[in-house]
Amino acid sequence: MKISSWKALVLAVAIAAVPAAMSAPLHAQETTAPSAMQPTSDADLAVQQQIQSKLNRNLNFAETQLVAMVDGDVVVLRGNARDVVDHLRALDIARKYAGGRRIVDYTTIKQIYRRTW
């Protein structure tokens, strides 16, 4: 079986990229496990309650189960978003009230829309 030079080059680059990708830390591993997080200050608790109330008030989140947790400089979103739009809105809400804290996203999307032409 003969492989053209450009295919061999693409294959070599792909093989070289795999170890680098596997050694990179996962975003979710950078913080404390979400189930172990508790607000450490009154300010963290206030931000957590503010984000959670905004998520709960939004009508699009009626079918979702999203929870916001704040610990120091991290805001963690967990749960299931109904679709991509709800997921993006949840991230926007978290960013708006995070006050410069880092956002860690553990949400999953239940439904992916498919376009039909």
N, C-alpha and C positions, 0 to 999 in steps of 0.2 A: 504494500500500500504506500503510495507516494503522497507526501504532504507538501503543499506549496510553502514557500518561505514565509509568506505573510501569515499563514495559518499557524506555522510553527512559532512565530514571534508572538502572536496573540495567546497561544497556549502557554508559552513560557512566562509571559507577563501574568496571566491568570494564576498559574501555579505559584509564582513568586508572591502574589498578593495574599494568598490564603493564610500563610503563617502570620503575617502582619495583622490581618483582620482578626484572627483568632486570639492573638495576644493582647489586643486592645481591650481595655476594661469596658464592660457593659455599663450603660448610663444608669441602669437601675441598681448596680452594685456599688455605686459611689456613696450611697447614703444608708442610714439606718433602716432596717426593715420597717415598712409602714405600720405593721401591726404593733410594733413596740414603741411607736412615737406617742409622746404626750406633750402638750404645750408646756414650755418651761417657764413662761412668764405670763403676766396679765396681758401684755401687748400681743404675744403669740395667740393667746386664747381669744382676744378681741378680733384679731385678723381672721382666725379660723372660723369664728362664729359669723363674721361678716361675709366671708366667701361662701360658707355653707348656706346662709340665708338667701344670698343671691342665687345660688344654684337651685335651692328649693322653690323660690318664687317664680322662676322662669318656667313658663308653661311647657316649653319643649322638653323639660326634664321630668315631666310627669311619669314617663315610662322608664326613666333611667334610675340607676342607683349609684350616684356619685357622692363620694365623701372627700372632703378637704381636711388635711391635717397640717399643722404648722409646728415646726420645732426649730427655734433659732432662725437661721438664715435660709431655711428650706420650707417650701410649700409642696405637699405631696397630694396629688389627685389619684384616687383609686375608684374602681367600680366599672360599670358598663355604660357606655354611651349608646343611645339608640342608633345613631348614624354619624357620619363624618361631620355634618353641620353642628350637631349637639356637642361633639367632641371639641371642635374649634371654638364654639361659644364658651364651653367650660374653661378652656385654656385662656381665652380672653378675659373672662371674669377673674380667674386666678391671678393673671398678670396685673389686672387693673388694681386689685386690692392687696397684692403681695408686698408692696412697698419696697421694691428692690430685692426681695428674696428670690432665690433660685427656685424654679418650678421643676418638679420631678413628676413625670406623667406615667402612671401605672394603669391607665384606663384601657379598656378594650372596646372595640366598636362592634356592635351586634349585627348591623346591616350595612352592606356596601351597595350603593346604588349602581345600577347598570343602565347605560343609555341604550335606547333602541332607536334606530333611525328609520 
